[in-house]
Amino acid sequence: MLIYGIALAFICLVFWSIADLLIKISLNHESKWKTLFFAQLFGGLTALAIALATGEIGKIFAGDITALLLLGAMNFITMFCYYEALNRKGLALSSPISNSWPIVTIALGVIFYREILTSNQIAAIFLILIGIFITTIKNKEKFTFDTSFVFGLISMLSAGIMFFLIKNPTLVFGPLIVAASIKIISSMVSLPFSIYKKIDLGNTRQNILLALIAIGTLEGLGLVAYGLASNYAPVSTIALIAGGLPALTVLLGVVILKEQMDKQQKIGVGATLIGILLAAL
């Protein structure tokens, strides 16, 4: 059954990486608030539609929905703080901090689920985290402990805790209901901010709207895969594989957008991919 969890974690990684690449493109044309609102909304609606089609919708009454509300709020905090850090410092400094969330998830898995890390996983943690930093940070950039660093840190902690907590609600409600709830709640919470910022949600070009639908669908299906993977594999293993997102996004940018990687990025991507393979062994 472990192989199912690992396979689903890789599916999650691929879906999220493609979505991240599309977000990168969308943010060049639309505000972060519009991207956040529609991406979360369409992700939730995708999972909800599948739940309706498969009869899983009834599981929404399977337990206390407080857990779903909590996960939705934490997802919004994660995205809000990440975008704030992104806006203040840019991708080069916000991404390494925010995408270090697997450290938190793994630590909580070891403490509360009594998961035991293998030598391969310990090596994978080192390689993936080093790979993320090398891939995304620029040589001339320097970390400073200011408000942007705090936002990035909050994003990391919130995401790490959320992906740890997602395991038990998934067992109760199923991955579709959990994913739909997290995404739709995040979308609804972001709506007042969009209104306050006077974002015209109705005025969206068709090609951008299609990109946002694709982002939401991929993010939603990725979250479903992550939740389902937690039923078959330790959260430490899943978090390590899914945590390779930044490196794979850069690699997809090279393949799809014909972007060029410098020597530093090649080393970072290579280290991350080796770490992901070690985590899967």
C-alpha positions as CSV (number, residue, x, y, z in Angstrom):
1,M,0.0,0.0,0.0
2,L,3.0,2.3,0.5
3,I,3.6,2.4,-3.2
4,Y,0.1,3.9,-3.7
5,G,0.9,6.7,-1.3
6,I,4.2,7.4,-3.0
7,A,2.6,7.4,-6.4
8,L,-0.1,9.8,-5.3
9,A,2.5,12.1,-3.7
10,F,4.3,12.2,-7.1
11,I,1.0,13.0,-8.8
12,C,0.4,15.8,-6.3
13,L,3.9,17.1,-7.0
14,V,3.4,17.2,-10.8
15,F,-0.1,18.9,-10.5
16,W,1.1,21.5,-8.1
17,S,4.2,22.2,-10.1
18,I,2.2,22.8,-13.3
19,A,-0.2,25.0,-11.3
20,D,2.7,27.0,-9.9
21,L,4.1,27.6,-13.3
22,L,0.7,28.9,-14.5
23,I,0.5,31.1,-11.4
24,K,3.8,32.6,-12.3
25,I,2.5,33.5,-15.7
26,S,-0.9,34.7,-14.4
27,L,0.7,37.1,-11.8
28,N,2.3,38.9,-14.7
29,H,-1.2,39.9,-16.0
30,E,-3.5,39.8,-12.9
31,S,-3.4,40.9,-9.3
32,K,-2.5,38.3,-6.7
33,W,-5.9,38.7,-5.0
34,K,-7.8,37.8,-8.2
35,T,-5.5,34.9,-8.8
36,L,-5.9,33.7,-5.2
37,F,-9.7,34.0,-5.3
38,F,-10.3,32.2,-8.6
39,A,-7.6,29.6,-8.1
40,Q,-9.0,28.6,-4.7
41,L,-12.6,28.7,-5.9
42,F,-12.1,26.6,-9.0
43,G,-10.0,24.1,-7.1
44,G,-12.8,23.7,-4.5
45,L,-15.5,23.4,-7.2
46,T,-13.5,20.8,-9.0
47,A,-13.2,18.6,-5.9
48,L,-16.9,19.3,-5.1
49,A,-18.0,18.3,-8.6
50,I,-16.2,15.0,-8.4
51,A,-17.6,14.4,-4.9
52,L,-21.1,14.9,-6.3
53,A,-20.5,12.7,-9.2
54,T,-19.1,9.8,-7.1
55,G,-21.6,10.1,-4.3
56,E,-18.9,11.2,-1.8
57,I,-20.8,14.4,-1.0
58,G,-22.7,12.7,1.8
59,K,-19.4,12.4,3.8
60,I,-19.6,16.0,4.6
61,F,-21.9,15.0,7.5
62,A,-19.5,12.2,8.7
63,G,-18.0,14.3,11.5
64,D,-17.4,17.6,13.1
65,I,-16.8,20.2,10.4
66,T,-14.7,22.3,12.7
67,A,-11.6,20.5,11.4
68,L,-12.5,21.5,7.8
69,L,-13.0,25.2,8.8
70,L,-9.7,25.1,10.6
71,L,-7.9,23.7,7.5
72,G,-9.6,26.2,5.2
73,A,-8.5,29.1,7.5
74,M,-4.9,27.8,7.7
75,N,-4.8,27.4,3.9
76,F,-5.9,31.0,3.5
77,I,-3.2,32.2,6.1
78,T,-0.6,30.2,4.2
79,M,-1.5,31.8,0.8
80,F,-2.0,35.3,2.2
81,C,1.3,35.4,4.0
82,Y,3.1,33.8,1.0
83,Y,1.7,36.5,-1.3
84,E,2.6,39.2,1.2
85,A,6.2,38.0,1.4
86,L,6.2,37.7,-2.4
87,N,5.0,41.2,-2.8
88,R,7.5,42.6,-0.3
89,K,10.6,40.6,-1.1
90,G,10.0,38.8,-4.4
91,L,10.2,35.2,-5.3
92,A,13.9,34.8,-4.6
93,L,13.6,35.3,-0.9
94,S,10.0,34.4,-0.1
95,S,10.0,31.0,-1.8
96,P,12.9,29.3,0.1
97,I,11.3,30.2,3.4
98,S,7.6,29.4,2.6
99,N,8.5,26.1,0.8
100,S,10.4,24.8,3.8
101,W,7.1,23.7,5.3
102,P,8.0,19.9,5.0
103,I,10.3,20.5,8.0
104,V,7.3,21.3,10.2
105,T,5.2,18.5,8.8
106,I,8.0,15.9,9.2
107,A,8.7,17.1,12.8
108,L,5.1,16.8,13.8
109,G,4.8,13.4,12.2
110,V,7.8,12.2,14.2
111,I,6.5,13.6,17.4
112,F,2.8,12.8,17.2
113,Y,2.6,9.8,14.8
114,R,5.8,8.3,16.1
115,E,7.1,8.1,12.5
116,I,10.7,6.9,12.3
117,L,13.0,8.6,9.7
118,T,15.2,6.3,7.7
119,S,18.7,7.3,6.7
120,N,17.4,7.8,3.1
121,Q,14.8,10.3,4.4
122,I,17.3,12.2,6.5
123,A,19.5,12.6,3.5
124,A,16.5,13.5,1.4
125,I,15.5,16.3,3.8
126,F,19.0,17.8,3.6
127,L,19.1,17.5,-0.2
128,I,15.6,18.9,-0.9
129,L,15.9,21.8,1.5
130,I,19.4,22.7,0.2
131,G,18.1,22.3,-3.4
132,I,15.1,24.6,-2.8
133,F,17.4,27.4,-1.4
134,I,20.0,27.0,-4.2
135,T,17.3,26.9,-6.9
136,T,15.3,29.9,-5.8
137,I,17.6,32.3,-4.1
138,K,19.8,34.7,-6.1
139,N,23.4,35.3,-5.4
140,K,23.0,39.0,-4.7
141,E,20.0,38.6,-2.4
142,K,20.4,38.7,1.3
143,F,17.9,37.6,4.0
144,T,16.9,40.2,6.5
145,F,14.7,39.7,9.6
146,D,12.0,42.1,8.6
147,T,8.2,41.9,8.1
148,S,8.6,40.0,4.9
149,F,10.6,37.3,6.6
150,V,7.9,37.1,9.3
151,F,5.2,36.6,6.6
152,G,7.3,33.9,4.9
153,L,7.9,32.2,8.3
154,I,4.1,32.3,9.1
155,S,3.4,30.8,5.7
156,M,5.9,28.0,6.3
157,L,4.5,27.2,9.7
158,S,0.9,27.3,8.7
159,A,1.4,25.1,5.6
160,G,3.5,22.6,7.6
161,I,0.8,22.3,10.3
162,M,-2.0,22.1,7.8
163,F,-0.4,19.3,5.8
164,F,0.2,17.4,9.1
165,L,-3.4,17.9,10.3
166,I,-4.9,16.9,6.9
167,K,-4.5,13.2,7.6
168,N,-7.2,12.5,10.2
169,P,-10.0,14.7,8.5
170,T,-9.2,12.8,5.2
171,L,-9.9,9.5,7.0
172,V,-13.3,10.8,8.2
173,F,-14.6,12.9,5.3
174,G,-12.6,11.6,2.4
175,P,-10.0,13.5,0.3
176,L,-12.6,15.1,-2.0
177,I,-14.7,16.8,0.8
178,V,-11.5,17.9,2.6
179,A,-10.0,19.4,-0.6
180,A,-13.3,21.1,-1.6
181,S,-13.7,22.6,1.9
182,I,-10.2,23.9,2.2
183,K,-10.3,25.6,-1.2
184,I,-13.8,27.0,-1.1
185,I,-13.3,28.4,2.5
186,S,-10.0,30.0,1.4
187,S,-11.8,31.6,-1.6
188,M,-14.6,32.9,0.5
189,V,-12.2,34.4,3.1
190,S,-10.2,36.1,0.4
191,L,-13.3,37.7,-1.1
192,P,-13.6,40.6,1.4
193,F,-9.9,41.4,0.8
194,S,-10.5,41.5,-3.0
195,I,-13.5,43.8,-2.5
196,Y,-11.5,46.1,-0.1
197,K,-8.7,46.3,-2.7
198,K,-11.4,47.2,-5.3
199,I,-10.4,44.2,-7.5
200,D,-12.8,43.9,-10.4
201,L,-13.4,40.1,-10.3
202,G,-15.9,40.2,-13.1
203,N,-13.5,41.9,-15.6
204,T,-11.2,39.0,-16.5
205,R,-9.9,38.2,-19.9
206,Q,-10.9,34.9,-21.3
207,N,-7.4,33.5,-21.6
208,I,-6.5,34.5,-18.1
209,L,-9.8,33.0,-16.8
210,L,-9.0,29.7,-18.5
211,A,-5.5,29.8,-16.9
212,L,-7.1,30.4,-13.5
213,I,-9.5,27.5,-14.0
214,A,-6.6,25.3,-14.9
215,I,-4.6,26.5,-11.8
216,G,-7.6,25.8,-9.6
217,T,-8.3,22.4,-11.1
218,L,-4.6,21.3,-10.8
219,E,-4.3,22.6,-7.2
220,G,-7.6,21.0,-6.2
221,L,-6.7,17.6,-7.7
222,G,-3.2,17.9,-6.2
223,L,-4.7,18.4,-2.8
224,V,-7.0,15.4,-3.3
225,A,-4.0,13.3,-4.2
226,Y,-2.0,14.6,-1.1
227,G,-4.9,13.8,1.2
228,L,-5.4,10.3,-0.3
229,A,-1.7,9.6,-0.2
230,S,-1.8,10.3,3.6
231,N,-4.0,7.2,3.9
232,Y,-1.2,5.0,2.5
233,A,2.1,6.5,3.4
234,P,3.7,8.4,6.4
235,V,3.2,12.1,6.3
236,S,7.0,12.6,6.4
237,T,7.4,10.7,3.1
238,I,4.6,12.6,1.4
239,A,5.8,15.9,2.6
240,L,9.3,15.3,1.3
241,I,8.1,14.4,-2.2
242,A,5.5,17.2,-2.5
243,G,8.1,19.6,-1.0
244,G,10.2,19.4,-4.2
245,L,7.7,21.7,-5.9
246,P,10.0,24.7,-6.5
247,A,12.7,22.7,-8.3
248,L,10.2,20.9,-10.5
249,T,8.5,24.2,-11.4
250,V,11.8,25.6,-12.5
251,L,12.4,22.4,-14.6
252,L,9.0,22.7,-16.2
253,G,9.8,26.3,-17.0
254,V,12.8,25.2,-18.9
255,V,10.9,22.5,-20.8
256,I,7.6,24.4,-21.5
257,L,8.6,28.1,-21.5
258,K,12.1,27.5,-22.8
259,E,13.6,29.3,-19.8
260,Q,17.3,29.1,-19.2
261,M,18.8,27.7,-16.0
262,D,22.0,29.0,-14.6
263,K,24.6,26.7,-13.0
264,Q,23.3,27.4,-9.5
265,Q,19.7,26.4,-10.5
266,K,21.0,23.2,-12.2
267,I,22.7,22.2,-9.0
268,G,19.7,23.0,-6.9
269,V,17.2,21.1,-9.2
270,G,19.6,18.1,-9.3
271,A,19.9,18.0,-5.5
272,T,16.1,18.3,-5.1
273,L,15.3,15.6,-7.6
274,I,17.9,13.2,-6.0
275,G,16.3,14.0,-2.6
276,I,12.8,13.2,-3.9
277,L,14.0,9.9,-5.3
278,L,15.7,9.0,-1.9
279,A,12.4,9.9,-0.1
280,A,10.5,7.4,-2.3
281,L,12.9,4.5,-1.7
